[in-house]
Amino acid sequence: MPGVNQDQSDKDSEPFVEIDPTGRYGRYSELLGSGAVKKVYRAFDQEEGIEVAWNQVKLRNFSNDPSMIDRLYSEVRLLRSLTNKNIISLYNVWRDEEHNTLNFITEVCTSGNLREYRKKHRDLNCSNVFVNGNTGQYRLRLVIWEWLRLWGRAIQRIQSSGHRNSWRRSCTRNITPSSSTYTHSGCVC
């Protein structure tokens, strides 16, 4: 594996703590997330000049369960075979024999995961996610409570100012459940 030393002329850059065997990807110490099986670190693709995710599985945690290791490799093979704009791309995979880890580089989604996105929009639930079975596209319908609150205040101000009739004439938009929602399509990463 190539050394971790970086070009000393770039002293302002953050040093890599690990570099992949090709020398293309460098891993930082910053942990983006972790789960039961893997840890995900912030990394950098030195050829493309973009941030990526360095996924690392410590295989020694599964030394007593060869079927789990087979399943891990199977899932990596599956991810490598999938090409879809809504599925995170797999760029590289290798096993580090020295540290007994399975490493793979994927696209990074800097906006967080669905759980974090849901915290920002509390009305995100299964009833507000719609799927088009023909295309596999999905749409999220989210109520904008802040918009409703501000709209209500504006109506109260107009009505309390005594200009009810002018407000009624100038307001051509009816408030309906569909006008208090918006649709967002694309990848929620």
Accessible surface in RSA format (square Angstrom, percent):
REM  Atomic radii and reference values for relative SASA: ProtOr
REM  Chains: A
REM  Algorithm: Lee & Richards
REM  Probe-radius: 1.40
REM  Slices: 20
REM RES _ NUM      All-atoms   Total-Side   Main-Chain    Non-polar    All polar
REM                ABS   REL    ABS   REL    ABS   REL    ABS   REL    ABS   REL
RES MET A   1   115.41  59.8  38.57  25.5  76.84 182.9  41.37  35.2  74.04  98.1
RES PRO A   2    52.23  38.1  37.11  33.8  15.12  55.0  49.61  41.0   2.63  16.3
RES GLY A   3    54.52  67.2   0.00   N/A  54.52  67.2  36.07  99.0  18.45  41.3
RES VAL A   4    56.42  37.1  48.26  43.7   8.16  19.7  48.26  41.9   8.16  22.1
RES ASN A   5   139.85  96.4 114.86 111.0  25.00  60.2  28.77  69.3 111.08 107.4
RES GLN A   6    51.85  29.0  35.27  25.8  16.58  39.5  25.28  53.8  26.58  20.2
RES ASP A   7   102.42  71.7  81.73  81.3  20.69  48.9  41.56  97.8  60.85  60.7
RES GLN A   8   124.53  69.6 119.51  87.3   5.02  12.0  61.29 130.5  63.25  48.0
RES SER A   9    96.91  81.9  55.52  74.1  41.39  95.4  54.39 115.8  42.52  59.6
RES ASP A  10    78.86  55.2  70.76  70.4   8.10  19.1  22.95  54.0  55.91  55.8
RES LYS A  11   166.71  81.3 132.34  81.2  34.37  81.8  91.77  82.6  74.94  79.8
RES ASP A  12   149.90 105.0 114.22 113.7  35.69  84.4  38.88  91.5 111.02 110.7
RES SER A  13    44.89  37.9  24.19  32.3  20.70  47.7  30.36  64.7  14.53  20.4
RES GLU A  14    75.15  43.1  62.68  47.4  12.47  29.7  37.68  72.9  37.47  30.6
RES PRO A  15    93.06  67.8  90.27  82.3   2.79  10.1  90.53  74.7   2.53  15.7
RES PHE A  16     8.75   4.4   4.53   2.8   4.22  11.0   4.53   2.7   4.22  12.1
RES VAL A  17    67.19  44.2  44.84  40.6  22.35  53.9  48.74  42.3  18.45  50.0
RES GLU A  18    14.00   8.0  13.97  10.6   0.03   0.1   7.58  14.7   6.42   5.2
RES ILE A  19    12.37   7.0  12.37   9.2   0.00   0.0  12.37   8.9   0.00   0.0
RES ASP A  20     0.00   0.0   0.00   0.0   0.00   0.0   0.00   0.0   0.00   0.0
RES PRO A  21    65.15  47.5  46.57  42.4  18.58  67.6  46.80  38.6  18.35 114.1
RES THR A  22    97.89  69.6  60.00  60.8  37.89  90.3  67.46  90.6  30.43  46.0
RES GLY A  23    27.18  33.5   0.00   N/A  27.18  33.5  13.47  37.0  13.70  30.7
RES ARG A  24    65.08  27.3  61.11  31.1   3.98   9.5  12.95  17.7  52.13  31.6
RES TYR A  25     5.58   2.6   5.58   3.2   0.00   0.0   1.94   1.5   3.64   4.5
RES GLY A  26     0.00   0.0   0.00   N/A   0.00   0.0   0.00   0.0   0.00   0.0
RES ARG A  27    30.65  12.9  30.65  15.6   0.00   0.0   0.00   0.0  30.65  18.6
RES TYR A  28    22.68  10.6  22.68  12.9   0.00   0.0   0.51   0.4  22.17  27.3
RES SER A  29    75.84  64.1  59.65  79.6  16.19  37.3  30.93  65.9  44.91  62.9
RES GLU A  30    81.01  46.5  72.58  54.9   8.43  20.1  35.14  68.0  45.87  37.5
RES LEU A  31    85.45  47.6  59.48  42.6  25.97  65.3  59.48  41.8  25.97  69.9
RES LEU A  32    77.57  43.2  41.11  29.4  36.46  91.7  44.03  30.9  33.54  90.3
RES GLY A  33    30.34  37.4   0.00   N/A  30.34  37.4  30.34  83.3   0.00   0.0
RES SER A  34    74.13  62.6  35.83  47.8  38.30  88.2   6.45  13.7  67.67  94.8
RES GLY A  35    54.71  67.5   0.00   N/A  54.71  67.5  34.57  94.9  20.14  45.1
RES ALA A  36   111.00 102.1  61.46  94.8  49.53 112.7  73.81 103.9  37.19  98.5
RES VAL A  37    46.51  30.6  36.94  33.4   9.57  23.1  39.22  34.1   7.29  19.8
RES LYS A  38    75.69  36.9  72.22  44.3   3.47   8.3  43.13  38.8  32.56  34.7
RES LYS A  39    91.05  44.4  90.97  55.8   0.08   0.2  42.14  37.9  48.91  52.1
RES VAL A  40    26.72  17.6  26.72  24.2   0.00   0.0  26.72  23.2   0.00   0.0
RES TYR A  41    28.98  13.5  28.98  16.5   0.00   0.0   9.00   6.8  19.97  24.6
RES ARG A  42    40.89  17.2  40.89  20.8   0.00   0.0  13.08  17.9  27.82  16.9
RES ALA A  43     0.00   0.0   0.00   0.0   0.00   0.0   0.00   0.0   0.00   0.0
RES PHE A  44    59.26  29.6  59.26  36.7   0.00   0.0  59.26  35.9   0.00   0.0
RES ASP A  45     2.54   1.8   2.54   2.5   0.00   0.0   0.00   0.0   2.54   2.5
RES GLN A  46    84.54  47.3  57.81  42.2  26.73  63.6  20.53  43.7  64.01  48.5
RES GLU A  47   126.80  72.8  90.24  68.3  36.56  87.0  37.67  72.9  89.13  72.8
RES GLU A  48   112.59  64.6  87.36  66.1  25.23  60.1  16.84  32.6  95.75  78.2
RES GLY A  49    46.43  57.3   0.00   N/A  46.43  57.3  21.12  58.0  25.31  56.7
RES ILE A  50    79.21  45.1  74.96  55.8   4.24  10.2  79.21  57.0   0.00   0.0
RES GLU A  51    67.54  38.8  56.28  42.6  11.26  26.8  23.98  46.4  43.56  35.6
RES VAL A  52     0.27   0.2   0.24   0.2   0.03   0.1   0.24   0.2   0.03   0.1
RES ALA A  53     5.55   5.1   5.55   8.6   0.00   0.0   5.55   7.8   0.00   0.0
RES TRP A  54     0.03   0.0   0.03   0.0   0.00   0.0   0.03   0.0   0.00   0.0
RES ASN A  55     4.18   2.9   4.18   4.0   0.00   0.0   0.00   0.0   4.18   4.0
RES GLN A  56    15.27   8.5  12.36   9.0   2.91   6.9   0.51   1.1  14.76  11.2
RES VAL A  57     1.59   1.0   1.59   1.4   0.00   0.0   1.59   1.4   0.00   0.0
RES LYS A  58    67.82  33.1  66.38  40.7   1.44   3.4  38.31  34.5  29.51  31.4
RES LEU A  59     1.74   1.0   0.87   0.6   0.87   2.2   0.87   0.6   0.87   2.3
RES ARG A  60   137.94  57.9 125.93  64.2  12.01  28.6  50.28  68.7  87.65  53.1
RES ASN A  61   100.97  69.6  65.42  63.2  35.55  85.6  20.57  49.5  80.39  77.7
RES PHE A  62    29.16  14.6  27.17  16.8   1.99   5.2  29.16  17.7   0.00   0.0
RES SER A  63    77.20  65.2  49.78  66.4  27.43  63.2  36.31  77.3  40.90  57.3
RES ASN A  64   149.14 102.9 116.56 112.6  32.58  78.5  37.12  89.3 112.02 108.3
RES ASP A  65    62.21  43.6  60.89  60.6   1.32   3.1  20.20  47.5  42.01  41.9
RES PRO A  66    92.60  67.5  90.40  82.4   2.19   8.0  92.39  76.3   0.20   1.3
RES SER A  67    78.24  66.1  67.94  90.7  10.30  23.7  51.76 110.2  26.48  37.1
RES MET A  68    32.53  16.8  29.97  19.8   2.56   6.1  24.81  21.1   7.73  10.2
RES ILE A  69    32.92  18.7  32.92  24.5   0.00   0.0  32.92  23.7   0.00   0.0
RES ASP A  70    92.33  64.7  88.89  88.5   3.44   8.1  27.01  63.6  65.32  65.1
RES ARG A  71   140.83  59.1 136.28  69.5   4.54  10.8  52.86  72.2  87.96  53.3
RES LEU A  72    20.64  11.5  19.56  14.0   1.08   2.7  20.04  14.1   0.60   1.6
RES TYR A  73    57.96  27.1  57.57  32.8   0.39   1.0  54.57  41.0   3.39   4.2
RES SER A  74    52.11  44.0  49.53  66.1   2.58   6.0  12.71  27.1  39.40  55.2
RES GLU A  75    92.11  52.9  87.32  66.1   4.79  11.4  33.26  64.3  58.85  48.0
RES VAL A  76    13.46   8.9  12.62  11.4   0.84   2.0  13.42  11.7   0.03   0.1
RES ARG A  77   151.21  63.5 144.34  73.6   6.87  16.4  73.35 100.2  77.87  47.2
RES LEU A  78   105.45  58.7 100.45  71.9   5.00  12.6 104.91  73.7   0.54   1.4
RES LEU A  79    42.57  23.7  40.06  28.7   2.51   6.3  40.86  28.7   1.71   4.6
RES ARG A  80   134.81  56.6 115.61  58.9  19.20  45.7  49.90  68.2  84.91  51.5
RES SER A  81    80.73  68.2  46.68  62.3  34.05  78.4  48.79 103.9  31.94  44.7
RES LEU A  82    77.14  43.0  63.17  45.2  13.97  35.1  64.21  45.1  12.92  34.8
RES THR A  83   137.11  97.5 103.33 104.8  33.78  80.5  82.10 110.3  55.01  83.2
RES ASN A  84    77.87  53.7  61.62  59.6  16.25  39.1  14.38  34.6  63.50  61.4
RES LYS A  85   178.55  87.1 140.04  85.9  38.52  91.7 103.68  93.3  74.88  79.8
RES ASN A  86    58.80  40.5  38.84  37.5  19.96  48.1  15.44  37.2  43.36  41.9
RES ILE A  87    65.36  37.2  57.27  42.7   8.09  19.5  61.98  44.6   3.38   9.2
RES ILE A  88    73.78  42.0  67.80  50.5   5.98  14.4  68.61  49.4   5.17  14.0
RES SER A  89    46.80  39.5  41.21  55.0   5.59  12.9  17.21  36.6  29.59  41.5
RES LEU A  90    27.25  15.2   0.89   0.6  26.36  66.3   0.89   0.6  26.36  70.9
RES TYR A  91    93.22  43.5  63.08  35.9  30.14  78.4  47.64  35.8  45.57  56.2
RES ASN A  92    29.15  20.1  29.15  28.2   0.00   0.0   4.16  10.0  24.99  24.2
RES VAL A  93    31.38  20.7  17.49  15.8  13.89  33.5  17.49  15.2  13.89  37.7
RES TRP A  94    30.95  12.4  21.34  10.3   9.60  22.6  30.64  16.3   0.31   0.5
RES ARG A  95    98.74  41.5  75.35  38.4  23.39  55.7  20.02  27.4  78.72  47.7
RES ASP A  96    13.96   9.8   9.41   9.4   4.55  10.8   6.11  14.4   7.86   7.8
RES GLU A  97   129.73  74.5 108.89  82.4  20.84  49.6  60.01 116.1  69.72  56.9
RES GLU A  98   147.69  84.8 108.64  82.2  39.05  93.0  49.84  96.4  97.85  79.9
RES HIS A  99    89.09  48.7  80.21  55.8   8.88  22.7  60.83  62.7  28.26  32.9
RES ASN A 100    46.13  31.8  46.07  44.5   0.06   0.1  19.37  46.6  26.76  25.9
RES THR A 101     1.80   1.3   1.80   1.8   0.00   0.0   1.71   2.3   0.09   0.1
RES LEU A 102     1.83   1.0   1.83   1.3   0.00   0.0   1.83   1.3   0.00   0.0
RES ASN A 103     0.00   0.0   0.00   0.0   0.00   0.0   0.00   0.0   0.00   0.0
RES PHE A 104    15.75   7.9  15.75   9.8   0.00   0.0  15.75   9.5   0.00   0.0
RES ILE A 105     0.00   0.0   0.00   0.0   0.00   0.0   0.00   0.0   0.00   0.0
RES THR A 106     8.78   6.2   8.78   8.9   0.00   0.0   3.93   5.3   4.85   7.3
RES GLU A 107    65.83  37.8  62.51  47.3   3.32   7.9  13.82  26.7  52.00  42.5
RES VAL A 108    32.89  21.6  16.04  14.5  16.84  40.6  17.19  14.9  15.69  42.6
RES CYS A 109    34.42  26.0  12.53  14.0  21.88  51.4  13.28  33.6  21.14  22.8
RES THR A 110   117.37  83.5  78.17  79.2  39.20  93.4  55.80  74.9  61.57  93.1
RES SER A 111    81.69  69.0  64.56  86.2  17.13  39.5  37.26  79.3  44.43  62.2
RES GLY A 112    21.02  25.9   0.00   N/A  21.02  25.9  18.92  51.9   2.10   4.7
RES ASN A 113    79.63  54.9  74.36  71.9   5.26  12.7  36.34  87.5  43.29  41.8
RES LEU A 114   100.09  55.7  96.81  69.3   3.28   8.3  96.81  68.0   3.28   8.8
RES ARG A 115   177.42  74.5 168.68  86.0   8.73  20.8  53.29  72.8 124.12  75.2
RES GLU A 116    80.62  46.3  78.61  59.5   2.01   4.8  29.52  57.1  51.10  41.7
RES TYR A 117    39.00  18.2  38.67  22.0   0.32   0.8  32.97  24.8   6.02   7.4
RES ARG A 118   117.79  49.5 117.76  60.0   0.04   0.1  29.33  40.1  88.47  53.6
RES LYS A 119   140.71  68.6 125.32  76.9  15.39  36.6  82.42  74.2  58.30  62.1
RES LYS A 120   138.63  67.6 106.23  65.2  32.40  77.1  79.12  71.2  59.51  63.4
RES HIS A 121    54.48  29.8  48.72  33.9   5.76  14.7  32.90  33.9  21.59  25.1
RES ARG A 122   196.80  82.6 179.16  91.3  17.63  42.0  63.36  86.6 133.44  80.9
RES ASP A 123    35.36  24.8  31.49  31.3   3.87   9.2   6.68  15.7  28.68  28.6
RES LEU A 124     6.38   3.6   6.02   4.3   0.37   0.9   6.02   4.2   0.37   1.0
RES ASN A 125    64.01  44.1  53.79  52.0  10.22  24.6  34.07  82.0  29.94  28.9
RES CYS A 126   123.04  93.1 104.56 116.6  18.48  43.4  38.65  97.9  84.39  91.0
RES SER A 127    86.64  73.2  67.44  90.0  19.21  44.2  39.33  83.7  47.32  66.3
RES ASN A 128     7.40   5.1   7.40   7.2   0.00   0.0   0.00   0.0   7.40   7.2
RES VAL A 129    56.63  37.3  42.15  38.2  14.48  34.9  42.15  36.6  14.48  39.3
RES PHE A 130    96.39  48.2  92.84  57.5   3.55   9.2  95.61  58.0   0.78   2.2
RES VAL A 131   103.82  68.3  71.48  64.7  32.34  77.9  72.62  63.1  31.20  84.6
RES ASN A 132    69.37  47.8  59.52  57.5   9.85  23.7  22.91  55.2  46.45  44.9
RES GLY A 133    75.66  93.3   0.00   N/A  75.66  93.3  38.94 106.9  36.72  82.2
RES ASN A 134   148.49 102.4 110.09 106.4  38.41  92.5  25.74  61.9 122.76 118.7
RES THR A 135    91.00  64.7  53.99  54.7  37.01  88.2  62.60  84.1  28.40  42.9
RES GLY A 136    49.27  60.8   0.00   N/A  49.27  60.8  29.85  81.9  19.43  43.5
RES GLN A 137    78.66  44.0  76.18  55.7   2.48   5.9  23.40  49.8  55.26  41.9
RES TYR A 138    48.52  22.7  46.21  26.3   2.31   6.0  42.77  32.1   5.76   7.1
RES ARG A 139    93.87  39.4  93.87  47.9   0.00   0.0  30.08  41.1  63.79  38.7
RES LEU A 140     5.13   2.9   5.11   3.7   0.02   0.0   5.13   3.6   0.00   0.0
RES ARG A 141    96.60  40.6  96.52  49.2   0.09   0.2  23.79  32.5  72.81  44.1
RES LEU A 142     0.19   0.1   0.19   0.1   0.00   0.0   0.19   0.1   0.00   0.0
RES VAL A 143    32.19  21.2  23.00  20.8   9.19  22.1  23.00  20.0   9.19  24.9
RES ILE A 144    65.17  37.1  61.33  45.7   3.85   9.3  65.17  46.9   0.00   0.0
RES TRP A 145   154.72  62.1 148.43  71.8   6.29  14.8 140.75  75.0  13.97  22.7
RES GLU A 146    91.58  52.6  86.07  65.1   5.51  13.1  52.65 101.8  38.93  31.8
RES TRP A 147    72.49  29.1  69.26  33.5   3.23   7.6  46.96  25.0  25.53  41.4
RES LEU A 148    47.59  26.5  39.42  28.2   8.17  20.5  39.78  27.9   7.81  21.0
RES ARG A 149   104.85  44.0  92.32  47.1  12.54  29.8  70.89  96.9  33.96  20.6
RES LEU A 150    89.37  49.8  86.14  61.6   3.23   8.1  86.49  60.7   2.88   7.8
RES TRP A 151    69.27  27.8  65.84  31.9   3.43   8.1  68.64  36.6   0.63   1.0
RES GLY A 152    28.57  35.2   0.00   N/A  28.57  35.2  27.83  76.4   0.74   1.6
RES ARG A 153   121.72  51.1 119.16  60.7   2.55   6.1  30.22  41.3  91.49  55.4
RES ALA A 154    29.87  27.5  28.93  44.6   0.94   2.1  29.84  42.0   0.04   0.1
RES ILE A 155    31.99  18.2  31.99  23.8   0.00   0.0  31.99  23.0   0.00   0.0
RES GLN A 156   121.74  68.1 118.25  86.4   3.49   8.3  37.68  80.2  84.06  63.8
RES ARG A 157   154.70  65.0 150.27  76.6   4.42  10.5  71.63  97.9  83.06  50.3
RES ILE A 158    58.66  33.4  56.58  42.2   2.08   5.0  58.66  42.2   0.00   0.0
RES GLN A 159    61.94  34.6  60.71  44.4   1.23   2.9   8.53  18.1  53.42  40.5
RES SER A 160    95.86  81.0  57.09  76.2  38.77  89.3  50.85 108.3  45.01  63.1
RES SER A 161    64.55  54.5  32.84  43.8  31.70  73.0  41.92  89.3  22.63  31.7
RES GLY A 162    60.38  74.5   0.00   N/A  60.38  74.5  31.00  85.1  29.38  65.8
RES HIS A 163   112.08  61.3 108.31  75.3   3.77   9.6  69.81  72.0  42.26  49.2
RES ARG A 164   126.65  53.2 126.12  64.3   0.53   1.3  24.40  33.3 102.25  62.0
RES ASN A 165    98.54  68.0  94.86  91.7   3.69   8.9  18.27  44.0  80.28  77.6
RES SER A 166    48.39  40.9  43.79  58.4   4.60  10.6  36.11  76.9  12.28  17.2
RES TRP A 167    48.84  19.6  44.79  21.7   4.05   9.5  43.90  23.4   4.94   8.0
RES ARG A 168   142.41  59.8 124.67  63.6  17.74  42.2  49.83  68.1  92.58  56.1
RES ARG A 169   178.08  74.8 151.06  77.0  27.02  64.3  80.43 109.9  97.65  59.2
RES SER A 170    87.87  74.3  57.14  76.3  30.73  70.8  51.46 109.6  36.40  51.0
RES CYS A 171    38.03  28.8  16.10  18.0  21.93  51.5  11.96  30.3  26.07  28.1
RES THR A 172   126.52  90.0  92.97  94.3  33.54  79.9  69.98  94.0  56.53  85.5
RES ARG A 173   129.09  54.2 118.39  60.4  10.70  25.5  55.68  76.1  73.41  44.5
RES ASN A 174   118.86  82.0 106.96 103.4  11.90  28.7  20.38  49.0  98.48  95.2
RES ILE A 175    86.60  49.3  56.74  42.3  29.87  72.0  56.84  40.9  29.77  80.8
RES THR A 176    56.01  39.8  52.67  53.4   3.35   8.0  51.90  69.7   4.12   6.2
RES PRO A 177   116.84  85.2 107.76  98.2   9.08  33.0 115.34  95.2   1.50   9.3
RES SER A 178    86.51  73.1  70.18  93.7  16.34  37.6  51.81 110.3  34.71  48.6
RES SER A 179    25.08  21.2  11.22  15.0  13.85  31.9  18.03  38.4   7.04   9.9
RES SER A 180    13.38  11.3  11.53  15.4   1.85   4.3   4.11   8.8   9.27  13.0
RES THR A 181    30.44  21.6  14.48  14.7  15.95  38.0   6.62   8.9  23.82  36.0
RES TYR A 182    73.23  34.2  66.40  37.8   6.83  17.8  63.57  47.8   9.66  11.9
RES THR A 183    87.08  61.9  58.04  58.8  29.04  69.2  29.81  40.0  57.27  86.6
RES HIS A 184    65.72  35.9  62.65  43.5   3.08   7.9  39.61  40.8  26.12  30.4
RES SER A 185    55.05  46.5  35.57  47.5  19.47  44.9   4.73  10.1  50.32  70.5
RES GLY A 186    32.80  40.5   0.00   N/A  32.80  40.5  29.54  81.1   3.26   7.3
RES CYS A 187    56.91  43.0  30.08  33.5  26.83  63.1  18.04  45.7  38.87  41.9
RES VAL A 188    35.20  23.2  10.33   9.3  24.87  59.9  14.08  12.2  21.11  57.3
RES CYS A 189    33.85  25.6  17.72  19.8  16.13  37.9  15.57  39.4  18.28  19.7
END  Absolute sums over single chains surface
CHAIN  1 A    13134.5      10507.1       2627.5       6803.0       6331.5
END  Absolute sums over all chains
TOTAL         13134.5      10507.1       2627.5       6803.0       6331.5
